[in-house]
Amino acid sequence: MKKSHGPAFRKEAIDLAQCPACKGRAVIKGVFHDLACLQCNASGWVSVASGMALPLEDLVTQLSLRLQAAQRQINELKQPRAVGAEAIYQDNNRRGAGGTNYTGD
């Protein structure tokens, strides 16, 4: 069933690209000091589809979604995985007495 009105049930991720004006740094070099980039609302990110800056409330949500995805990826990479013959010995195959691991040794 397609939703016909009201807010979406889930926030969809918007494709973001680095700002072409500040090249993702969020600041532009001024004569004497750095200035906040006005093209990307000093975030360093713009929408891929339009090339325009997102409104601040949408930008915060989109950056949070990207951060959560990056954290999940980091946590997956931190988990050591056994490979080769070691993987057989690490996993419980429940073939031993009382459902314990049996390796055949």
C-alpha positions in Angstrom: 0.0 0.0 0.0 1.5 3.3 -1.1 1.4 6.3 1.3 -0.6 9.2 -0.1 -0.1 12.0 2.4 1.8 12.9 5.5 5.5 12.5 6.3 7.4 9.5 5.2 7.8 6.5 7.5 11.6 6.5 7.1 14.1 9.1 6.1 15.7 8.3 2.8 19.5 8.9 2.3 20.2 11.7 -0.2 23.4 11.3 -2.3 25.9 13.9 -1.2 29.0 15.2 -3.0 31.8 17.5 -1.9 31.1 21.2 -2.4 32.9 22.4 -5.6 33.5 25.8 -4.1 35.3 24.8 -0.9 36.2 21.3 -2.0 34.7 19.7 1.1 36.6 21.9 3.6 33.6 24.1 4.6 35.7 27.2 4.5 36.9 29.5 1.7 40.2 31.3 1.9 39.6 35.0 2.5 42.2 37.8 2.2 43.1 37.7 5.8 41.2 34.7 7.3 39.0 31.8 6.4 35.4 32.5 5.6 32.4 30.1 6.0 31.4 28.7 2.6 28.0 30.1 1.6 27.4 27.6 -1.2 27.2 24.6 1.1 26.1 26.3 4.4 29.7 25.7 5.8 29.2 21.9 5.8 31.4 20.9 2.8 28.5 18.8 1.3 25.9 19.5 -1.4 23.2 17.5 -3.1 24.4 15.4 -6.0 21.1 15.9 -7.9 20.8 19.6 -7.7 24.3 20.8 -6.6 22.7 23.0 -4.0 23.1 23.1 -0.3 20.6 21.2 1.8 18.5 23.0 4.4 20.2 22.7 7.8 17.6 20.4 9.4 17.9 18.0 6.4 21.7 18.3 6.4 22.0 17.3 10.0 19.8 14.2 9.4 21.8 13.2 6.3 25.2 13.6 8.0 23.9 11.5 10.9 22.8 8.7 8.5 26.2 8.7 6.9 28.0 8.7 10.3 25.9 5.8 11.5 26.7 3.8 8.3 30.4 4.5 8.7 30.2 3.4 12.4 28.5 0.1 11.4 31.2 -0.5 8.8 34.0 0.2 11.3 32.5 -2.2 13.8 32.2 -4.9 11.2 35.9 -4.4 10.3 36.9 -4.6 13.9 35.4 -8.0 14.4 38.1 -10.6 13.8 37.0 -13.4 11.5 38.7 -16.7 11.3 39.6 -17.9 7.8 40.7 -21.3 6.4 41.1 -24.3 8.7 40.9 -22.0 11.8 37.3 -21.2 10.9 36.3 -24.8 11.2 37.7 -25.1 14.7 36.3 -21.8 15.9 32.6 -22.4 15.0 30.5 -24.8 17.0 29.1 -27.6 14.8 27.2 -29.2 17.7 28.3 -32.7 16.7 30.0 -33.6 19.9 28.6 -35.1 23.1 25.9 -32.9 24.6 25.9 -30.6 21.6 29.6 -29.5 22.0 32.0 -28.8 19.2 33.5 -31.9 17.6 36.6 -31.4 15.4 37.6 -35.0 14.8 40.9 -34.8 16.5 
